[in-house]
């Protein structure tokens, strides 16, 4: 079985003089929740449109669910929400789901109640769609994407416009959907969302991938520790004299020391010999927001 469910090679889309997606190369591993992160206008929705056959690429290539699978065949094993789901306002959640299940031919009517239960709508399944909160509408959209138990879910900004409570509901649900048998591609401009949900991420800026990898790898612990000592001024003097300490500075009521993690114990030893004692030592980790600022510079201001 191919370990990549999405693979693109130099995928490009140009609208006249506007280059929306520029030589995009992505690798989305099977069984992961993969984040496509970037500001509005970075090419996320255009990329998803090409993957789903809604937008014709200008050049480049891609494959879904393995290179030996035709695009038409692969789409039968994909569930997707692009921007926001649309349902009939005067039909109930269950009747909407049954209607779209019927016209799509995906799955069986027998699974509808199970899906409504899975997305937390069993108690409101008989209520009209127009009475649903935005979070409930998104959850019904997720139920639709799950019809037929697809191998790949593609979700474009699934929490867009929602209040914090609704966002938390949908995030928890999405987190539960990724498994060894199912992959989720999540497009978002929200750093916090991607950091909370995703295993891997590709960061887009102006149609290009500028970083890609496991979230844990991209958020690798910086070679920094925060120290609280009995004498910060003396500690700075002692540590700055060590040739393997790259930087030491006072920040608030603590010291921030940049040094190899495997020599952390030597910091304590050096300070102890100088009569300075440590009351706290905490490794620091880069947040996704810090990483984004580092790799994109001024574009980062567009990300929330």
Buried (B, 14 or more C-beta within 10 A) or exposed (E): EEEBBBBBEEBBBBEEEEBBBBBBBBBBBBBBBBBBBBBEBBBBBBBBBBBBEEBEBBEBEBBBBBEEBEBEEBBBBBBBBBEBBEBEEEBBBBBBBEEBBEEEEBBEEEBBEEBBEBBBBBEBBEBBBEEBBBBBBBBBBBBBBBBBEBBBBBBBBBBBEBEEEBBBBBBEBBEEBBEEEBBBBBBBBBBBBBBBBBBBBBBBBBBBBBBBBBBEEBBEEBBBBBBBBEBBEBBBEBBEEBEEBEEBEEEEEBBBBBBEEEBBEBBBEBBEEBEBEBEEBEEBEBEBBBBBBEBBEEBBEBBE
